């Protein structure tokens, strides 16, 4: 028997940063897949993970992903791997909502260390 199809409509939802959305498409200790929406001007705080590595994949909009001091501009259909231990920060500097998928191995929740700006 297979699991039911998962989408934003039936996934566990949460908000962050006061105006951003996340939907847990897969949530297990070994693997996390989240679809997120960041409105224009939104951003996360600079941080790193002690155990999790992550892959960010843009669905729509434009992401500025700073990893260890280097900023990469990602558009729809592009992604970037963030290795364990590297400080990073994702921002939406564009005029439209940013939608992306972030895959974390293992789950990154509870594994986040903030970096002073």
Secondary structure, DSSP 4 states (H G I P E B T S, - for coil): -PPPP--TTTSEEEEETTTEEEEEEEE-SS-EEEEEEE-TT-BPPPEEESS-EEEEEEEESEEEEEETTEEEEEETT-EEEE-TT--EEEE--SSS-EEEEEEEES--TT-EEE---
